[in-house]
Amino acid sequence: MSALDLLTGDARVFLDSTWASSVHVHRTDPDLGARILALADVDHLLTETAIRAPAVRVARNGSVLPDSAFTRGGSLAGKPLTGLVDPVKLMRLHDEGATIVLQGLQRYWTPVAELVAGLELELGHPCQANAYLTPPGAQGFAVHSDSHDVFVLQTHGTKLWEIHGNGGPGELLLEPGVVAYLPTGTPHAARAQEAVSLHLTIGINQLTWRQLVSRLVGDVLGDVADDHLPAGYLADPDRLVAGLGEHLVAVAEAVRRIDAPAAAQEQAVRFLSERPPRMAGALLDRDALTRGLGHGTLLRRRPGHPCVMVDDGDTVRVLLGDRVLRVPARIRGAVEVVASRDALSPADLPLDPASSLVLCRRLVREGLLEVVR
């Protein structure tokens, strides 16, 4: 099941822009949230690792506390470290009703990273994930709205949400297995109930038509001469008319010459080649390669990694999410097999045995495939 289906129950519904104007609630597997981010996982991150601000922030009674309230200094190899989370200070604040926020979890917690990466591939928009740990009966933030759409997945405990819409405020109780979707600008606040509450918020940082068109027109404007305006135009603005007219005509003609299909393709290429790198397990994969890769070795696609091919003459550009891999066009068929399968072995590729091993080793090292252990 896709990441979007897990969160919405029906990906086609989410892609309908009319649906995206209202709050949506979906019931999913009650254990889904705990598999992605359990309370024990948050405990580990906050108390056993060297996590630092700004990956963690703390809010109480609607205000964000300064980092100094929950961090300390330290050193590593004789060099100073700042912003280290002090678990003693942090737990004391939590006992006093403060909400702990883990920011950008997709950067350092693999299950969240895989969910976010899968969601990005389906939506074509960058996503980010924060987690909110709120003590019983507490509310970290007053009524507010976000500048992006959000999915909210409750992973532990329950939280009562106050949601303001066209019909006035309403209440929604989130518990494990319940996912809520809030469109951009939806005013809301939430309060934990009898037990500690942990929920994951996935924000969708929408790419817009204005951004795309602005980038394309900006490239055109870069070709406009950067000469000075003529002296004396303040007293005689007509001195600008001829030159301005010429530049506007040139820009308009250049905009008309923009190749829309090529620009659309380039937008997809940019998105599918500039995501943050994700290489969890890369060291173990290299160890497995050192011990030997056989024709029957089971390999699988890394979750959330694209494998999109763009023909480019004698080569094929393979978009891997965070980079572009170039391979000879003659092995396109083999890469198509990789792109169409969740799991495979080198023997499944339409290449001679030696070439299939070479390609699989490279795709493992590039992070598209991983060795099943």
Backbone hydrogen bonds, N-H to C=O, Kabsch-Sander energy under -0.5 kcal/mol:
donor,donor_aa,acceptor,acceptor_aa,energy
6,L,2,S,-2.1
7,L,3,A,-1.4
8,T,4,L,-2.1
9,G,5,D,-2.3
13,V,10,D,-0.8
14,F,10,D,-1.4
15,L,11,A,-1.8
16,D,13,V,-1.3
17,S,15,L,-0.7
19,W,16,D,-0.9
20,A,16,D,-1.4
21,S,18,T,-1.1
22,S,19,W,-1.8
24,H,181,Y,-1.8
26,H,179,V,-3.0
28,T,26,H,-0.5
28,T,177,G,-3.6
32,L,29,D,-1.9
35,R,31,D,-1.8
36,I,32,L,-1.5
37,L,33,G,-3.4
42,V,38,A,-1.8
43,D,39,L,-2.3
44,H,40,A,-2.2
45,L,41,D,-2.4
46,L,42,V,-2.5
47,T,43,D,-2.2
48,E,44,H,-2.2
49,T,44,H,-0.5
49,T,45,L,-0.5
51,I,45,L,-0.5
53,A,83,G,-2.4
55,A,52,R,-1.8
57,R,101,V,-2.1
59,A,99,T,-2.5
60,R,63,S,-2.8
61,N,139,Q,-0.6
62,G,140,G,-1.5
63,S,60,R,-1.9
65,L,58,V,-2.9
69,A,66,P,-2.0
70,F,67,D,-1.9
71,T,67,D,-0.9
72,R,84,L,-2.4
74,G,81,L,-2.1
76,L,79,K,-2.7
79,K,76,L,-2.0
81,L,74,G,-3.2
84,L,72,R,-1.7
85,V,51,I,-2.4
86,D,70,F,-2.8
90,L,86,D,-2.7
91,M,87,P,-2.6
92,R,88,V,-1.8
93,L,89,K,-2.2
94,H,90,L,-2.3
95,D,91,M,-2.5
96,E,92,R,-1.2
97,G,94,H,-1.7
98,A,93,L,-2.3
99,T,59,A,-3.2
100,I,133,L,-2.7
101,V,57,R,-3.1
102,L,100,I,-0.5
102,L,131,A,-2.4
103,Q,55,A,-3.0
103,Q,101,V,-0.6
105,L,129,A,-2.5
107,R,104,G,-2.2
108,Y,105,L,-1.5
109,W,105,L,-2.0
112,V,109,W,-0.6
113,A,109,W,-2.5
114,E,110,T,-2.7
115,L,111,P,-1.8
116,V,112,V,-2.8
117,A,113,A,-2.6
118,G,114,E,-2.2
119,L,115,L,-2.1
120,E,116,V,-2.6
121,L,117,A,-1.9
122,E,118,G,-1.6
123,L,119,L,-2.4
124,G,120,E,-3.1
128,Q,203,G,-2.0
130,N,201,T,-2.5
131,A,102,L,-2.3
132,Y,199,H,-2.6
133,L,100,I,-3.0
134,T,132,Y,-0.6
134,T,197,S,-2.7
137,G,193,Q,-1.5
138,A,135,P,-2.0
144,H,188,H,-2.5
149,D,204,I,-0.8
150,V,182,L,-2.2
151,F,202,I,-2.3
152,V,180,A,-3.1
153,L,151,F,-0.5
153,L,200,L,-3.1
154,Q,152,V,-0.5
154,Q,178,V,-1.4
155,T,198,L,-2.7
156,H,198,L,-1.8
159,K,174,L,-2.1
160,L,191,R,-2.9
161,W,159,K,-0.6
161,W,172,L,-3.5
162,E,189,A,-3.3
163,I,161,W,-0.7
163,I,170,G,-2.9
164,H,187,P,-2.6
165,G,163,I,-0.5
165,G,168,G,-1.2
168,G,165,G,-1.8
170,G,163,I,-2.6
172,L,161,W,-2.2
174,L,159,K,-3.0
174,L,172,L,-0.7
177,G,154,Q,-0.9
178,V,175,E,-2.1
179,V,26,H,-3.2
180,A,152,V,-2.3
181,Y,24,H,-3.0
182,L,150,V,-2.7
185,G,146,D,-2.4
186,T,183,P,-1.7
188,H,144,H,-2.8
189,A,162,E,-1.5
191,R,160,L,-2.3
192,A,138,A,-2.5
193,Q,158,T,-1.8
197,S,134,T,-3.0
198,L,156,H,-2.5
199,H,132,Y,-1.7
200,L,153,L,-3.0
201,T,130,N,-3.3
202,I,151,F,-2.9
202,I,200,L,-0.5
203,G,128,Q,-2.5
203,G,201,T,-0.6
204,I,149,D,-2.9
205,N,126,P,-2.5
205,N,203,G,-0.7
206,Q,204,I,-1.5
212,L,208,T,-2.1
213,V,209,W,-3.1
214,S,210,R,-2.7
215,R,211,Q,-2.1
216,L,212,L,-2.1
217,V,213,V,-3.0
218,G,214,S,-2.4
219,D,215,R,-1.8
220,V,216,L,-1.3
221,L,217,V,-2.6
222,G,218,G,-1.3
223,D,220,V,-1.9
224,V,221,L,-1.6
233,Y,230,P,-1.1
236,D,232,G,-1.4
239,R,236,D,-2.5
240,L,237,P,-2.3
241,V,238,D,-0.9
242,A,238,D,-0.6
244,L,240,L,-2.8
245,G,241,V,-2.7
246,E,242,A,-2.2
247,H,243,G,-2.4
248,L,244,L,-2.7
249,V,245,G,-2.4
250,A,246,E,-2.3
251,V,247,H,-2.7
252,A,248,L,-2.6
253,E,249,V,-2.4
254,A,250,A,-2.2
255,V,251,V,-2.7
256,R,252,A,-2.1
257,R,253,E,-1.2
258,I,255,V,-1.3
260,A,258,I,-1.0
263,A,259,D,-2.7
264,A,260,A,-2.6
265,Q,261,P,-2.2
266,E,262,A,-2.4
267,Q,263,A,-2.0
268,A,264,A,-1.8
269,V,265,Q,-2.4
270,R,266,E,-2.8
271,F,267,Q,-2.1
272,L,268,A,-2.5
273,S,270,R,-1.0
274,E,270,R,-0.7
274,E,271,F,-0.6
275,R,321,G,-3.3
282,A,279,M,-2.3
285,D,281,G,-2.4
286,R,282,A,-2.1
287,D,283,L,-2.0
288,A,284,L,-2.2
289,L,285,D,-2.3
290,T,286,R,-2.2
291,R,287,D,-1.8
292,G,288,A,-0.7
292,G,289,L,-0.6
294,G,292,G,-0.5
297,T,294,G,-1.3
299,L,344,L,-3.3
300,R,370,E,-2.1
301,R,342,D,-2.2
302,R,368,L,-2.4
305,H,302,R,-1.9
308,V,319,L,-1.5
310,V,317,R,-2.5
312,D,315,T,-2.5
315,T,312,D,-1.5
316,V,327,V,-2.8
317,R,310,V,-3.1
318,V,316,V,-0.6
318,V,325,L,-3.7
319,L,308,V,-3.4
319,L,317,R,-0.6
320,L,318,V,-0.7
320,L,323,R,-2.4
321,G,272,L,-2.5
325,L,318,V,-2.8
327,V,316,V,-2.1
329,A,314,D,-2.7
331,I,328,P,-1.7
332,R,329,A,-1.7
334,A,331,I,-0.5
335,V,331,I,-1.8
336,E,332,R,-2.3
337,V,333,G,-1.5
338,V,334,A,-1.8
339,A,335,V,-2.6
340,S,336,E,-1.5
341,R,337,V,-0.7
341,R,338,V,-0.8
344,L,299,L,-2.4
347,A,295,H,-2.2
348,D,345,S,-2.2
349,L,346,P,-1.6
351,L,349,L,-2.2
356,S,352,D,-2.5
357,L,353,P,-1.7
358,V,354,A,-2.0
359,L,355,S,-2.6
360,C,356,S,-2.3
361,R,357,L,-2.5
362,R,358,V,-2.0
363,L,359,L,-2.5
364,V,360,C,-2.1
365,R,361,R,-2.4
366,E,362,R,-2.2
367,G,364,V,-1.0
368,L,363,L,-1.6
369,L,363,L,-1.7
370,E,300,R,-2.3
372,V,298,L,-2.3
